[in-house]
Amino acid sequence: GLEQVPCRVLDLTDQQVCEVSLEENLKRQDLNVLEKAVAFQDYLQRFQCPIEELGRRLSLDRSTVSNMLRLLELPEPLK
């Protein structure tokens, strides 16, 4: 029944939308480390950027991003 709803309209590129989505999802408690790693891998492949840049954009250390990505190399039973 509201006639007006406060909102923010942002003009973002596809890459920026992905970054905002990643940042928001990282704050969710129910997202496990493997799901985060898959999201990081997807971002890196989609936008062809280095791990350092992704870490910087998400305010994470490069080593944190790298370590999460390494988890994707584990055998399926361990995942």
GIDA-V854662 format. One record per backbone hydrogen bond with DSSP energy under -1.0 kcal/mol. CO is the residue of the C=O (numbers start at 1). NH is the residue of the N-H. E is the energy in kcal/mol with one decimal. If there is no record, write none. Layout:
co nh e
CO NH E
CO NH E
This chain:
co nh e
13 17 -2.4
14 18 -2.2
15 19 -2.2
16 20 -2.5
17 21 -2.4
18 22 -2.7
19 23 -2.8
20 24 -2.3
21 25 -2.6
22 26 -2.3
25 28 -1.1
32 36 -2.0
33 37 -2.5
34 38 -2.3
35 39 -2.0
36 40 -2.5
37 41 -2.7
38 42 -2.5
39 43 -2.2
40 44 -2.7
41 45 -2.3
42 46 -2.6
43 47 -2.6
50 54 -1.8
51 55 -2.7
52 56 -2.3
53 57 -2.6
54 58 -1.7
55 60 -3.4
61 65 -1.8
62 66 -2.8
63 67 -2.7
64 68 -2.0
65 69 -2.3
66 70 -2.0
69 72 -1.3
70 73 -1.8
71 74 -1.4
75 78 -1.1
75 79 -1.6
